[in-house]
Amino acid sequence: MNQACNGELVPVGGGDPIPLIRPTLTLGRRESCDICLRHANVSGLHCELTYKDGRWHIRDLGSTNGIKVNGSRVQKKVLHPKDVITIAKRKWTIEYVPAAAQRLEEILEEEEDILSQPLLERAGLVHPPRDERDKKRPRNITPLDIDDDDEDL
């Protein structure tokens, strides 16, 4: 498959999953629909799936029998992973990883320990504790610091 897949519709009870390969997909009985459902009680142009801001949305397109998400009839709704969509007594589970969850995983991988440094310090608003600054800063030696015994310095 040469197009990016943003998830899939998995038939409840078995069957081949339907890959969600475009950001907008129409579902209905018409041949012109992206996902053609040749079942009784499916309208010609039944509903639309839209991938927006990293989440799938479903919208009824004026169908006769409507759509349900997790058993409740809806006109439009943001879909979460594992939600069950019902169209004409047929059910599919939507499987995808929301973009926010992907980004969070990336952030957590990049940052080994988020809590290792206080937030104000990370923002540059507070200096590290004095003893840590002393360790990092080279000590300037003045003539008064040198004893007569320290001729090797």
N, C-alpha and C positions, 0 to 999 in steps of 0.2 A: 504494500500500500504506500503510495507516494505522498499522501496528504496526512497532516497531523491529526491524530485522533484525540479528542477531548473527552473520552469516556464512551460508554455504550449503554444501550437498553438491553437488559437481560430478561427474556421471557420467564415469568414465574411458572414453574412446573416443567421447565425444559424447553429446549429449542435453541436455534442459533442466535447469538447476540447481534444487535444492530449497532455498528460503529457510528459514533457521532463525529463526522469528519468535517463538517462545515459549521460556521458560527450561527447560521440560521437554517432550520430544517422544517419543512411543512409535512404534516402527517394527514392522511386522508385516503379516500377510496379512489380518487382520480389518478390516472397514470402520470400526470404531471407533478404529483407530490414527490418530494424527496424520499419519503418513506411511505410506500403504498400499502395500505391495509385493506385487503379485499375481504371484509367481513360485514355481515348484516349489522345494521345500526351504526355504521361508521359513515359520517357525512363525507361528501366529496372533498371538501377542504375542512378538516375537523379541528386541528390545532397546530400550534407552532412552538418549536423549541428554539430558544435563543441563548447563545453563550455570551454573557456580558459580565465584565469585571470579574472574571474567574469563576463564575457560577452559572449553572443552567437555569433558565426560566421557562415556564410553560404558560401558554395563553390560548384560551378557547377562541376559535375563529367563527363563532356563531353557529356551532354545531347543534343539531337537533337533540342529541342525547347527552351532550356535555362531557366533561372530563372529571376524574376524581384523583386526588393525591392523598394517599394513606387513608382512603375510605371517605374523604370529605369532598363534596363537589366544590369546584373552584372555577373562577373565570380566568385568573392568572395567579401565579405563585412562583416564588424562588424555590428551586428544587435542591434538596440536600442529598448527599450520597446515601444510598439505600432506601430512598423514598420509593413508594410503590405507586405507579401511574396506572389508572384504569381507563381504558377506552373501549366501549362496547363490550363489556364483560371480559375483555382480555386485559391481562396485567403484565406490566414490565417493571423491573427494578432498575433505577438509574444508578450506574456505577461510574464515579469519577472522583478525582482528587481536586478539591477547590484550590484555586491559585493562591489564596492566602495561606493555606496549610503548606503548600510547596515552598513558598517564600519563607515561612517560619522555620521550616526544616533547614533551609539554606543558611539562615541567620544563625541558628543554633550550631550548625556544623562549623561556621566561620568563627564563632565566638566560643572558645573552649569553656570559659567560666564567666558568665555574665555578672555574677555577684562578686567577683574577685576584687573589684575596685568600686568605691563609693560613687554614686551617680554624680554628685557635685564635683568630685575630683575628676571624673571622666569628662565633665563639661568644662573643666578648667577654672571652676569657681572657687575651689579650695585647694590649698597646697597639701601635699602628702605630709604625714606626721614628721616632726623635726628629726627624729632618729633615722628615718629613711632618707631624708634630704642630705643628712650628713654623710651617709654611706655613699651616695651618688656623687656628691660634690668633692672635687679634690681639695685637699687642705692646703691653704697658702701658708708657707713657712716664712716667718719674719725673722730678722736678725735677733730679736729678743728670744725666739724659741730655741736658738742654737746655743747649746752649752759649749764650754771649752772642750768637753770630752767628745763632742760630735764633729770631729775634724773630717770624718769620711763623707760627710754630706756634701 
